[in-house]
Amino acid sequence: MARKRTKEEAKERIDDLPVLPRLPPQVRRFLPAPIRALYLLEKPAKELAKIAVDVDPLNRLEDETSATERMEGAREAFELLVNDPNIKMGAEELQMINDDNTNIVRTGNGSIPIQTARFPKSVRGQFDRASLLSRIPVAPSRKPRKKTKTDKNMSKALREANKRLRTKKGKLRKGKTQADVMRLAHRLRKRM
């Protein structure tokens, strides 16, 4: 599993994002207004992205030390829940824990549960090997067609055409192509 990017790595990545091409002001003033607005918004957008990385409300990024500290804190909290006889968990809390679409977010006034948009399993696993293999179309089994007199004659004609246009080693003669072999085979079949 890939590790989460740290906040510092995310900020560096923001600086490395491609920017609009540097144009001299004389050229830039002849650009359409929406494109000129992009030039004005470029720097504030990067700064806003850095602020969003610092805030990180859904805790998508983590620092190496905070991740291990958080895991230790989670273990201690779990031990407290299991070992304390005064703590009872109802069906509503269990449902919240087991629901994949619910996250708890810390705010300035405490924690609140929010619903997150998760992709359905059909979309999440669309590139799994098993689902890719199961989608490979299989030709429906149907009765093979009967071999006709034309098919038998064509196979004879192909043998004869190959014999004429190939050397003893099996290579095509100089200047001849597979198309020439097929043309000759069709001509021979018509004469049969």
ABEGO torsion letter per residue (X at the ends): XBBBBBAAAAAAAAAABBBBBBBBAAAAAABBAAAAAAAAAAAAAAAAAAAAAAAGAAGABBBAAAAAAAAAAAAAAAAAAAABAABBBBAAAAAAAABAABBBBBBAAEBBBBBBBBBBAAAAAAABAAAAAAABBBBBBBBBBBBBAAAAAAAAAAAAAAAAABBAAGBBBBGBBAAAAAAAAAAAAAAX
